[in-house]
Amino acid sequence: MPFAYVTEPGASLRCRGQTLIVEKDRQQLAEWEIIHLESLVLIGTVHITTPAMKLLLKHGVETAFVTTYGKLLVQLT
């Protein structure tokens, strides 16, 4: 799975070791090992921790922050 999308409003993205975890209301929604990701798109009000952002950058995973209407806000490469 080279591309992943997080679309759940209010979800949080964090890391545990080399794994990215998507959670909302203390419930795990998804998890991906960093080695399987090429790109990540965060849509709407998705929060990301600093350690998760560092892990994405370290492994060269392009990360796009997009509004709920599809407008690109910023992209980390």
Residue pairs with C-beta under 8 A, 6 or more apart in sequence:
1 32
1 36
1 37
2 36
2 37
2 38
2 39
3 37
3 38
3 39
3 40
3 41
4 20
4 30
4 32
4 37
4 39
4 40
4 41
5 40
5 41
5 43
6 13
6 22
6 30
6 40
6 41
6 42
6 43
6 46
7 43
7 44
7 46
8 22
8 24
8 29
8 46
9 44
9 45
9 46
9 68
10 24
10 25
10 45
10 46
10 47
11 22
11 23
11 24
11 29
11 46
11 47
12 22
12 23
12 24
12 46
12 47
12 48
12 49
13 20
13 21
13 22
13 42
13 46
13 47
13 48
13 49
13 52
14 20
14 21
14 23
14 48
14 49
14 51
14 52
15 21
15 34
15 49
15 51
15 52
15 55
18 33
18 34
18 35
18 55
19 31
19 32
19 33
19 34
20 31
20 32
20 33
20 34
20 37
20 40
20 52
20 55
20 56
21 28
21 30
21 31
22 28
22 29
22 30
22 31
23 29
34 55
34 56
34 59
34 61
35 59
37 56
37 59
37 61
38 61
38 62
39 61
39 62
39 63
39 64
40 56
40 61
40 62
40 63
40 64
41 63
41 64
41 66
42 48
42 63
42 64
42 65
42 66
43 66
43 67
43 68
44 66
44 67
44 68
45 68
53 63
53 76
56 63
56 76
57 76
62 75
62 76
62 77
63 75
63 76
64 72
64 74
64 75
64 76
65 72
65 73
65 74
65 75
66 72
66 73
67 73
